[in-house]
Amino acid sequence: MCQFFSCISDGKGNIKYFDAQQRKLMKDENLRAADGSRYDSSLQDSHSGIAGFYGMDCDKVNKYEYNPLTRRFVIDQTNTTDDQGKINRLCRKLDFATIVPELIIKPIFHPFEQKKRKWVNQTDIDLLKKWDSVQDSVWDSVWASVWASVRDSVRASVQASVCDSVRDSVGASVWASVCDSVGDSVGDSVWDSVCDSVGDSVGDSVWASVCDSVGASVWASVQAYVSSFFDLPKWKRIKHRKGENPFQSCIGLWHRGIVPSFDGKAWRLHGYKGKVLKVIPKDEL
């Protein structure tokens, strides 16, 4: 499966890809490719799909991938004159608002490295109270909302009822790209730091009973942070004001250098390098 963002070139620095407007056109079942033939929209953002749409031979084009969050450029295949330098520069200049309007391009923030928090204040506790009221909804809501939104501007056909077909969708590709970028950059590190910190503080016997709960709560925080990379008017399966991110409380903590974890009975607020700054029993929150 090709990753977001995929593009091809003719070896002369001429880049081809799909933008949001073109993807909307792909909802038309009668869409025709450049040669007049009926276009197989299930190919979506694959290199072969892009080549077919533009009437180019897939075996005679260069295939590239670019991650706008990490700015990582990947050479998938070179089939003609090498023009990677020019295509890389073009990718860096692209306005991704024209490609995935819902996607917010911004640096990935690591809460345990860029803000050395050593204590918490009332603002942190107030944000935790808000997060406590919505964190159980983050898994269903973030995925369902991002998927429902990007399918219209990014997907060519809707096959959301089957998980396997979701993996092959461009909507899933955009989502996976953001999740992987955040996970690789900060997610694993945050999870390890928090779990090590809680494990050290509660002992092996207690840790064995709470590790699943703590781990799940940390990944819920990561998912909430992932949601900050999408600008959506409405998030599914949770009540909130239109245009507001219902998980902003956790995002706010993240940017303040704090990640919350929950063991089923108490919340912990973790600061620099995952150190536990404060423990708050749920019934006292």
Helices and strands as residue ranges (DSSP letters): E 6-9, E 15-16, H 20-25, G 41-43, H 47-53, G 58-60, E 62-67, E 72-77, H 84-93, G 96-98, H 122-134, G 135-137, H 138-154, H 163-167, H 170-182, I 183-187, H 188-202, H 204-227, H 248-255, E 259-262, E 266-270, G 272-274, E 276-281, G 282-284
